[in-house]
């Protein structure tokens, strides 16, 4: 992996290699093999940003590098690791009982959705709270030990809730055309009893007011964890087309793609563009890492908004690269037997995640340039 920080953690190399070695895919369901999922549940790769450990956590740059490497094998693998790292960072905002921590230690796959909140109301029995609600896009929920989601109290305050995954139920399958291996299903809570220690206020987390902690830069962490895996998938797409450059071009005098000047130009352009996207992701991660480990002052709203906007541009750039690679490779690239077909689907679905799409990140970046408050549009920065 091309990452100096990760090079200082050879055990992570071993973990990545073990997961890749165990990897196989059911061609029909596109779900990773049981052996791979078993390794993931125990892997320290999911807990690089775990700030509740006695040892210091790794860095966001490490997570990006790991997700990128796994994404080259299967974007769903990198996505699951990215979501889990984000959730472990979120866990640092809780003081959970030993029994819950033991469950998470046994199975480190954590699922999380921070979309539309459910509801929290006082328990009729006078102890704790009652949780109800539905959450879409719960990546990895099928194999997770705990779920982290948003829920609103009667006074309007939004909290993050940690719930044992066994207490929730699946009410909608993952129907998307890509990232099928994440099984990002819809789940529901029906009158689930929740102790107050399993809830924490969302505002301090999303406001970025927590200093020197990844848990205080949650959006920046999540955005970059997800970006890493899409970069990995895009990298593999470039490699695949280059490896097959001897393929002939139908309807031309070229004996192979590599003999075509325009195709050589386009592959060179896409490779250079990809390199710029990687540098942007590294810059984003380094900005957060420096704020956590080196800075006295927290990141400003403008810095945090710019991180999200850059992440959105990386995602859009990856979709443009994979689309252009298909144009070069030809229609057989969309044959289900071709690796490009799956990569194309995974990258496009990943880029349409709510944190990157609908031009909100770009609008927020403009708002900060106009010296206005980006929170009038979204709190996700």
N, C-alpha and C positions, 0 to 999 in steps of 0.2 A: 504494500500500500504506500502511496506517495504522500506520507504524512510524518513529519519528524517527531511529533508528540507521540503518535501511536508506536513509533519505532522503539520508544522507551518502555513499552509494555509488551514484551514478547509473548506473554501468556494470552493476550488478546489475539495475536496472530494465530496462536494454536487453536483458540476457540473458534475463530472464523473458519480456519481450515477444517476443523472437525465438523462444523455445521455444513459446510460446502460438500465435504466428503460423504456425509450422510444423506445429502439431498437427493430426493427423487420426487417426481410429480405424477399424479394420476392425470392422464391426458384428458379424461372426461370432466372430472371435478375441478382440476387445477389446484388441488389442495396438497400442500407438502406432506411428505410421508410421516407416519407416526414417530419413527426414529428421530427425524429432524425436530419435530415438535417436542419430543421428550428432552432432547439436548437443549432446546431453547428455554424450556422451563427452569433449567438449572444453570443456565449460562450467565456469567458475570457481564456479558456484553449488554444485557438488558438493564444493568444497574450501574453503568459507567457514571451517571450523574446522581447516584444515590448519596445524598448528603447526610443520611442517618447512620452511615457506617463509621466505625472508629477511625478508619483511614480516610484521608482526604479523597473527595471524588475525582474522577478524571475530568477531562475538559470537553466542551462542546465540539471542539475540533476533532477529538477522538471519535465521538459519536458519528459525526458527518463522514469520517473516513471509513468507519466500520459499516455504516449503512450503504455507503457507496460501493464497497467491496461486495457486500451481500446482494445489493441490487443488480450487480452484474450477473449473478446466478439466477435470481428471481426477485423482481421488485417487491413482491409480497413479503419475502423474508426481511428485506431491509425495512419495509414499512412497519412490520410488527415490532422489530427491534427499536425503531425510532419512536413509535407510540409508547412502548414500554418505558424507554428512557425518560420521555416527557412525563409519564405518570409517576415514575420513581422520583423525579424532581418535584412534582406536585406533592408527593407523600411527605416531603420535608416540612410542609406546613401543618402537619398533624402530629399529635402525640397519641399514638395508638397503643392499646394494651398489648402485652407480650404475645398473647394467643394469636392476634391478627398479624403481628410481625412474623411469627413463626410460620403461619400459612403462606405469607408472601415469600419468605425465605425458601420454603419448600417448592413453591411454584412462582417464579419471578415474572411470569407473563401477567401484566396488568392492562386492563382495558380502560379507555377513557373517552368521554364525549363532553365537550363544553359548548353545546349548542343551546337550543331552547330549554329553559329550566323546567324541572318537574315542580312538585309542591311539597312543602313541609308544614305540618301542623302539630300542635301539642298532642301527645298521646292521651286518650280518655282516662287511662290508668294513672296519669300524673307523672310518668317516668319516660323521659326521652321524647322522640318525635315519630310521626308517621309519614313515610315517604310514598308518594304516588307520582307516576309520570311515565313518559315514553321517550326514548333517546334513539335517534337514528345513527348509523355509521359507527357502531361499537366494534372497532377493529380488534380482532383476536379474542373476542368475548368467549367463544366456544371453549377456549383452552385456558382462560384466565382464572386467577385466584380471587382477584378483587376488581371492582369497577368503580371508577371515579366519574361523577357527573354533577351537573348543576341542579339546584333546587331552590325555590323561593319560599321564604317565610311569609306569614300573613301580613307582616309589616312592610313587605316589598323588598327586604334585603335578600340578596342572592348568596347562597352558600355552596361550597363544594362538599359533596357527600361521598364517603367511602363505604361501599357496600359489598359484602361477600357475593361473588358472582352466582353462587348457588341459590341466593334469595331472589334472583330475578328470572324472568322468562323471556324466551325469544318469541316475538309476535310477527316478525317479518324477515324473510330470508334476504341474503345479499343478491340482488338481481343485476348488478352492474356488469358491463361487458369487460371490464378490466379489474386488476388487483383482486381477482377472485379468491386467491389464496389467503387473503386477509379475513375473509368471511365477516365483513363489516355489517353485521346484522342489526335489526331494530330490536330493542329490548324494552321490557316494561316492569315497573314496580307496582305491585298491588298491595297497598296497606302494609308496607314493610316497616317493621320496628327498627328505629335507628337511635343509638345512644348519642348524646350530644358530643362526646369525644370523637365521634366519627364524622363531625361536620366542622367546617371552618369558613370564615367569611371570605368571599371571593374578591372583594374590592381591594384589599391590600396586595393581593397576589397580582391582579391584573393592572394595578396602578404603577407597578414598578418601584414602589417605595421601599421595598426590602433591600437593604444594602448587602453587597458581598455574598450573594446567594443566588444560585440558579433558579431557586423557587420564586425569586422576586422578578425574574425576567422570563416568565413562563412562555409568553407568546414568541419571543425571540428564540427560545429553546425549541418549541414545537415546530415553528416554521422551518428551522434549519435541519432538524431531525428528518422531516419529511422530504426536504430538498435533497438530502444526501442519497436516498435510495433512488430517486428519479434520475439523478446524475449518473448513478451506477448503471441503470438500465440503458440510458442514452449512450453511455460509453461502450457498452456491449454491442449496441446497434451499429455504431461506427466501426468497431472491430470486425463485426460480421460482414459488413459490406466490403471492407478492405480485403478480408480473407477470401472473398468470392469475386475479386476484381477480374479474374480471368474468365468470368462468365461472358459469353458472346452477346452482342447487341443485335437483336433481331431487326431486320430491315435496313441494315447498314453494311458498309464494307469493313467495319472494325471487327477484327477477330475476337476481341475481348474488350471489356469496359476499360481496363487499364490503358488501352491504346487511344482512348478518346480524350482529347485535350479538354473539352468542356467538362467531362466527368471528373478528370483529375483536378481541374479547377474547383469544382463544386465540393469534392471530398476534402480538399485542402481548406476551403472556406469554412466548411462545417466543423472540421477539426479545430481550426483556430477559434471559431465561435465557442465551441465547447470548452476550450481552455480558458476563455474569458469568463464563462459561467462558473467554472470550478474556482477561479480566483475570487469571484464575487462571493461564492459560498464560504470560502476560507476567510475572506475579510469579515463577513457577517459573524462567523463563529469566533474569530479572534477579537472582534469588538465586544462580544458578550463575555468571552473568557477574560479579557483584560479588565472589564468592569467588575467581574466577580473576584478576581485574584489580585489585581494591582491598583484599582482605582479607589480613591477615597469618596468621591462623589458618584451618585447613581447616574445612569444614562438619562439624558434628557428625553422628553417626549419626541422631539424631532429626530434624535438618534434612533429611538425605538421604531418610529414610523418608517424611517428610511430602511431599517433592517427588513421590515415586512415588505416594503415596496421592492427592494432588491430581490428578495426571495420570490416574489411574484414574477419578476422579470426572468429569473432563472427558470422557473417552471414553464413560462411561455416560450423561452428560448429552446428548452428541451423538446417541446411539442413541434416547434418549427424544424428542428434538426431531424427528428424521427420522420416527420412528414416528407422532408426533402430526401432522406435516405430511401424511402419507399419509392419516390419518383425516380431516383437513380436506378434502384434495383429492379423495378418493374412489377407488373401485376402479380407475378408468382410470389412476391413478398407478402401478399395477403392470403396466401394459402395457409391453412391451419397447421400444416406440417413445417412451416417456415418459422424460425425463431423471431424474425422481424414482426410477424403478425401479432404475437403475444406482447412483445415489447411495445409496439405501437399502441395497443389497447391500454396497457398498464400505465404508460407515460401520460397519455391523454386523460385518463381517469384521475390519476394522481394530481395532475395540474389543475383539475377543476375542483379540488378541495376548497371549501368555503373560505379558507384563509387567504387564498390567492386569486379567486375568481371575481367576476362582475365589476372589475376595475376599481373596487373599493380601495385597495392599497395605493394605487396611483392617485386617486382623488385625495386621500389623506395626506400623501406627500405634498401635493399642491397646497392643501390647506395650511400645512405648517410653514410653507414658503411665504404664504400670505399673512403669517403671524396670527392665524386663527387657531381655535382649539380643535384638534382632530377627534377628540372624544365626542363631539357633536355628531360624528358619523359612526364611529365604532370605538369600543373599548379594547379591541384586539390589537394592541401594539405594546 
